[in-house]
């Protein structure tokens, strides 16, 4: 009989409702013999809270002759109640009288649980939205809720406005689509939240669509959203801290330059304040200039004496993002007519997106030779900054490699060394441009380019690839997630990568340095401490950090044959490294005699001109 093979309870009943048949699924569920189910009081199986409702519906169906349809819980043989959907229809004879009822009962317990979870999640999300909207009324914040696939379920207009979208346009988008520029920084944060961690106070900076020429700053928190003990997604709360950051920057400028000239302009470029130092340098009093435009009294002009129209005045062009530092051929003219070039810093003052004014801090760079030299160096640095930016944009950064040779056991490696190719084809060494790149914020972009190339090389698996990390990159929270992302993208073995950090870089931000070092170790990458032996804190790091390699500074390798004290230092470093289970690398090996002594002392690896000069990667 077909009913015996159907995976649902199938039953029949007489016109008055007495059970006449149960299939095998029904007897298996109730645990009673089939005969025991006939002409029985089936209500004893129904959950007490559902019994009255079920009985009333069945009575109505049998009396009216209409179909029976209801959901309620019935007891299983082990005493557990499970939800079932009951359906029954009357079969009639030729005279139209009910001859038999035939019905089914389908187990819908799992469906009911899912519906309950979804209602619970919806209720919690609604409560969260109500709470956040109440908070937003007092302090504008952005918030959103994403599901386990990181697609947006809810978002408020404050957060949607950052990307110039409506709430409706954001719903259903993946987070990586919503903020593709921030995804490398935030992917690991979302993954941690999905794993159950709450990640608070992540600082995010980027222009918004409403103000593309102004960098906005936000403080974001990410937390797992639980329903019945299960994580169904990630909640995100974002607070705008742009004004606070700009105020901090303004205070930093003022505090750094208290002894220098300072004055303030309103949004129209009119003088609203001047400190005594500025008045002394210019020869004007505050009362003489208050309420006048900067260019009106001819005290601001080009060095050749040409007056500057208000629309072209560089001091009024700071209506852009953040702090602007310049040293130009512009000059101030004192009241007595003498002209002097200036170095100055300009900071916009805002209330929300509205420009309220500009604060300018300046100094006379003709007063002393030292300040003249500083100005020239700044000019040179700005020239280099332009050259570096062009080299990045025109793909004129290249990598050289220098071999790292094992002196006993171990895999051969290579250290990646950065070069810049000038437009005339000149190869520019990193000492000429990296300090400028680090000072003006380009070093992080360069580091990430190098890391990307390094992970691709590491994926080949032929040699260990060693990469230098700058101090400026170490203290950024998105560096480790970026490295992990590139390793995954290139399908590289982390064991093929060794990241090199100097003690100076670590000391710049010890907390960030330790976090990065432990994160690299967790990924399975090596960590080399460069210039070992030259700093006072090096020995401390051996205890605190998961270092794998010590790079013996070139100062101890140079003249190793002729200077006995250098040999003593090398011997001590090797002994110390062995005690901590670390490998040693000697830099600057320039002759066979030094190489032999290093091998005899048990140094593990060596690099230097004697073993191979840096060569472009394309040369093999």
N, C-alpha and C positions, 0 to 999 in steps of 0.2 A: 504494500500500500504506500502511495506516494507520501502521505502524511507522516509515516514513520521515519522518513529520511530528511524531512524539512528541519533546519536548525532553529525552529521556533516551537513554542508550546502550541499544539493544535487541539481543540476540544469541540465537542458537540453537546447540545442540550435539547431537552424536550421543549415543547411549546410553553410549558409552565416554568422552565428555567432549570430543571433538574439535570445534572450532568449525566450524559450517556456514553461519553468516550473521551479518553485522554491518550495522546500519542506517547511514544517512548521518551521524547524530550520532557514531557510533563511529569511522567513517573520518575525519571532520573532527577529532575529538579526538586520534586517534593519528597522523594525518598520513600513513597508509599506504593504498594502494589497497585496495579491498574484497577483491579476490582474494588479496592478500598476507596477509589476516587469517584466511583459511581454513586449517584444520588446522595451526595455528601453535602455538608454545610461548608461550602468553600470559603465563607467569610472568615473562618478561623485562620486561614493563611494570610489574610490581608493585615497590613500594619494597622494597629489600633487607631492611629491618627487619620487613616484613609478609609476605614471600614464603613462608616456611615455614608460617606460620599459615594463609595463604590456600590453599596447596596441600593441606595436611592436611585442611582443612574441605571442599574440593572432592572429594578422594578419598573421604572419609567419606560425602558425599552421593551420589556415583555408585555406591558399593558398597552403600549401605543403601537407596538409592532414596527418601531423605527430602529435604525442601526444603532449599535452600542459602541461608543468610543471614549476611552478614558485612560489616564495614566495614573498608576498607583503602585505602592510597594507590596510585594508578597514575600513570604518567608521561604527560604531555601531549606533543604533537609538539615543543614548544619546550624540553623537558627539565624542566619544572616538575611536581612531584608534587602532586596534589590528592586530597583524601579523597572517596571514593565509597561509597555503600551498595549492595552487590550482593545481588540476590535472584534465585533461580532455582527453578523447580518442574518436576518430570517429567510429561510427557504420556504416557499408556499406551494400548496398543491394546486390542482386544476381549478378548484373552487375559490382560490385566493386565501385559504386559511393557512396559518403558519404550521408547517409540518415539522420543521427542525431549525435549530440555531446552530450555526457553524462559526467558530471564533478562533482567534490567534492571540498569543501573548508574546511580545518581542522584548528581550532584555535591552533596556536603554540606560543602564546604570552609568556606563562610561560617558555617554552623551550628557546625562544629567550633571555629572561631576564637572565636565567641561563647561557647560552652561553656567553652573554655579561659580566656577573660577572666573569666567569672563565677566559675570555680573559683579563679582567681588572686585575684580581689577578695575572695572568701569567705575564702581562706586569710589574706590580709593583714588583713582585718577581724577574723578570729579572733585572729591574733597581736596586733593592736592592743588588742583587748578583754582578752586575757590580760595584756598589759603594763600596761594601765591599771588592771586589777583588782589587780595586784600593787602598783602605786603606791598605790592606794586603801587597801590594807591598812595602809600607813604614814601616809598623809595623805588623809583623806576628800575625794574630788573627784568631780565629775560629768562624764560624757562621753556623747556621742552621735555617731552617723554618719547623715547624710542623703544622699539621692540627688540627682541633678541637678535634679529637680523640687522639691527641698527638702522631701521627705517623710521621716519618721524611719524608718531601717532598724534601728538599734541604739540603745539607751539604757540606762544603768544606773539602779539604784533611787535612788541619791543624787540624781541630777538629776530623776528622775520625782517624787520626794518633794516637791520645791519647789512643784509645782503640785497636790499631793495626788492624783496618779494612780499606778496601777500601771504596770510596764513594758509589760504587754500593752496597756493602754489608750493608751499613747503611740505604739506601733508603727503606722506608716501615717499618722499625723497630719502635716499640714503644719506647718512651724515657725510660720507666722502664726496657726494655730489653737492651737498649744501655748502660745505666749506673745504673745497679741494686743496686750497693753499695751506690749510692748517692740519689736514689729515695726517701727514707724516708725524706731526707733533702729538696729535690726539688719539691716534689709533690704539696705542698701547694703553692709554688712560681708559678708553671705553672697554677694552678687553679686561682690564683689571676690575672695572665695575661689574661686568658680567660674571666675573669669577667670585664676586662677593665683597670686593674692597670698596671703601668710600675714599675717593681722591679729592682732596679739598685744596682750594687756593692755588689753582693753576693759572699763571698769568699769561694772557693771550694778547698779542698786539697785531693789529692790522688796520688798514684803512676801511671805512665803511662805505657803502654805496652812496649814502647821503653826503659824505664828506671825503671824497677820494683823495684829496690833497692834505689830509690831516690824519696822522696815525692815532687810532683809538686804542685804549687799553682796557681790558676787562679781566676781572677775577672770576674764575669759573670753578664750580664744584660738580662732581659726578658721583652718583650713588646708585646702588642696586635697588630695584623696586621689587618687593616680595609680595606674593599672593599665596596663601596657604603653604608657606615655607619654601616656595619655588620662586626663582628669579625670573620675572617675565620681561624685564627690560632695564633701561638705564634712565634715571632722571638727571637733568642738567639745569643748574641755576647759575645765571651770569649777572654780575654786577659791574656797571660801568665805573671805572676808576680813572678815566681820562683826565678829568679836572684835577684830581689829587696828584697824578703823575706830573702834570704840567706845573702844578704849584710846587712840588718837590724840586723840579728842575729849575724853576725860577729861584727858589731859595738857594739852591746849590750855586747858581751863577752869582747871586748877590753875595753870599757868604764867602765864595772864593775870591771875590774881587772888591772887598770892602774898602780898600785903600785906593781904588781906581775911580775914574769918572763914571757916574751913573745918572741917567735921566730917563724920564718916562714920557711917552707920547700917547695921546688918545687915538681912537680909531680913525680920526681925520688927519693924523700926523701933527697935531698941535702939542706943544710942550706943556706938560702938566706938573713936572717935578724935575729938580736938578739938585744933586748933592754938592756939598762944599768942594770936593775934589774936582768935580766937573767944572764948577764955576771958576775955580782957581786956574785950571788948565786953559779954559777958553777965554777967560778975562771978562765974561759976562756975568751978571747977577741973575738969580732965578727970576726976580721980578721983571727984569728987562726982557726975558725970553718967554715967560709964562703966557700961554694962550696964543703964541705965534708959531707958524709952521717952521720946521727945521731949516728950510731953504731961504726963508724970507730975509734973514739978516746977513746972508752971504757967508755964514759961518760954516756951511757945509758946501764943498765944491770939489772938483777934481784937482789933482795935484798941479795941473797946468793953469789953474785959475778959472776954468770954465764952470759956471754955475750949473747946478743939477736941478732940472724941473722936478716938481713934486712927484709926478707920475713915474719918474725914473730913479728916484732916490732909493738906493739899496736898503737903507734902513727901514723903508716902508714896504719892502718886498719880502718881509719875514712873515707874511700872512700865510705861511705854509706850515708844514708839520714840524713840531719840536723846536729844538735849539739850533740856531744857525751861527756858525763861527766863521768869520772871514778876516782876511788881511788883504786889502786891495790897494790900488793906487789912488783911492779916494783920500780926502784929507779934510780936516777941520781947519777953519781959519779963525785965529784969535781976534779979539776985538781990535788989537793994534795992527791987524793986517797980516801978521806972520802966519805961514802955513806949516802944518805938521801932519805927516801921515799917521794913521792910527790902526791899531788892531782892536777889533771890537766883537762883542757877542750880543746877539739879539734874541729876545724871547717874547713870543706873543702871549698876551694875557686874554683869556677867554672866559665867558660864562656860557657853558654848554658849547654849541657850535658858533656862537656869536663872538666876533673879535671885539674886545673892550679896549685894547691898546697894545703898546709895545714898550718893553723895557730894554734899554741899550746900556751896556757897560763897555767902556773903552779905556785905552791907555795910550800915551804918547810913546811911540817906538823910536823916537830920535833922541831921547833923553840920555840913554846909555848905550855903550857898545854892545853890552850883553843883550839888551832888548832888541837892538838892531839885528844881531845874529839870530835871535829867536824868531824874529819876524821873517828873516830870509829862509830859515829852516822851514818855517810854516809854509812859505810860498813854494819852496822846493817840494814839500810834502804834498801840497795840493796839486802841483804839476804831476808828481808821481801818481797821485790818486786818480787823475784823469787817464793816465797811461794804463794803469791797472784795470780800470773800468772798461776801457776799450779792448784790452787784451782778453778779458773775460767774455765780453760780448762778441768778439771776433774769433774766439776759440784759439787764442795764441798762448794759452797755458799748456805746457807739455810736462811729461814726467820722464825723468831719467831714473836709472836704477844702478845701484852699486852692490856687487856680490858680497854676501856674508858667508864665509867659508868655515866649515867645521874642522877643528883641529884634531878631533878624535871621532867619537860617534856623534850622530846627529844629522839632521837634514840640512842641505844647503838652503840658503835664503837670499833675499835681496831687499835692500832698503830703498823705498821710493823717495826720490828727491825732486822737488818742484823747480821748474825753470819757466821764465817768461821770454817769449820771442818778440823782439821789437819789430816795428814795421820795416826797418831796414835789414831784418834778418839777424840782428845781434841777439846772442843768447845772454839773458840777464839773470844773474845769480840771485837767489832768494833774499840774501842779506840786504839787497838794494831796494826791494819792494815789499817784503812781508811785514816789516815793522810799520810801514805806512798803512798797509791793508788791515793790520790788527788795530791800529789807532783809530781808523775811520770806519770800522765795522764791516769791511769786506772779507775779513779772514774766515768768518764762519761759512760764507758761500764757497770760498776756495777750499776749505777743509772738506766740505760735503762733496765737492767735485772729486777731490783726491780719494775720499773714502769710496765713492761709487766706482772709480777706476780700480781701486785696490781689491774690492770684493769680486769684481769680474776676473781679475788676474788670479785671485785665490781659488776661484771656481775651477781653474784648469788643473789644480792639484799637483803641479810639478815642483814648486818651490814655496817656502814660507815667505809671505809678503809682510814687510814691516812698514808701518805708517806712522808718521809724526802727527801728534795732536797739539794744536796751539792752546795757549792758556785761555784765550777768549772763548774758545769752543767748549772747554771743559766745564765751565760753569753754566751751560745752557741745558735746561731740562729736556729739550727735545733731541739731544745728540745721541743718547743711547737708543731710543726708539728708532732713530734714523739708521743707525748702524745695523740694528736688528732687521729692519725692513730691507736694507740693501743686501744683507747676507741671504735673506729668504728669496729676494728677487733674483739674485744671481745664482742661487742654488750652490752657494759656496760652503765649504767646510770651515767652521769658525776656527778649528785648530790650525788652519793655514794662515791665520792672521795674527800678527803681533802689533799692538799699538804702543807707541813710544811716548812717554810723558817725562818732562823734566821736573826736577824738584821745585824749581821756581814756579812752574805752572801749578803744581799741587798746592803750594803755599798760598797762591793767590786766593783760593777758596778751598780750604781743606775739606769742609763738609761735602761740597760738590765733587771734589776730586775723589774722596773715599767712595761716594755713591757710584760714581762712574766706574772706578776700578772694580768694585764688587759686581757691578752689572756686567762688565766685560767678562769677568771670570765666570759669571753664571751662564753667559752665552757660550763659553768654551774657548774664548779668545785668549791669546797670550798678552802679557803686560810687561813692558820693559821700562826700567827707571834709567833715564839718560843722565849723562854727566855725573855718574855716581862717584862719591868721594870728595866732591867739591863743596858740598853744603853741610851745615851742622845738623840738619834734620833727617838726612838720608837714612841713618840707622834706625830711626823711629819707624819709618815707613815699612821697613822689612817686617816688623811685628804687626803693624796695623793693616797692611794692604796685601791682597793676593798677587804679589809680583812674581813673575816667572823668570825674568832675565835682568841682570845688572850690566849696564854698558859702562865699561871702565873709561873714564874721561881721557881724551887725547893728551892732556897735560902729563899724565902718568905713563903713557906709552911712548911719547916722544922722548928721545935721548935715553931710552931704557938701558942701552948698552953702556953708556958712559956715566950715568947718574945712578949710583947705588940706592939712593933714597927712593927713587921711582920704583925700583925692583921690590923694595920692601913694601911699598904701598900696594902694588899689584898682588904680591904674595898674600897680604892681609885680606884684600878684597876676595880673592879666590877662596881662602880659608873660610871667610865669613859666609860667602855664597853657598859653599858646600854644607855648612852647618844649617842653613835654611832650606836646603834642597833646591837652589836656584842655579841657572846657567849664567855663565859670564861671557861677555862679548867685548873684545878689545878694539877700540877705534883708532884710526890713524896709523896703521902699520905700514911703514914705508921702506923697510929693508928686510933681507932674509935673516940677519942676525937677531933683530927684534922678534921676528916670527918664531925663530927657534927657541928663544928664551920664554916666550909666552906659552908655547906648546909644552916646554919642560916644566913650567909652573902649573900646568893643568888648566889653563884657560880653554874654554869650550869652543868659542868661535872668534874669528878675527875678520876685520875689514879695513881697507886702506888702499892707497895707490899701488902698493907692492902686489896686491892681490887682484886689483881691478879698479880702473877709474870709472866714475859715473858715465853711463852711456844712455842715449835715447832708447826708450823701450822698443821702438821700431827697428833698432839695429840688432835685436836678439839678445 
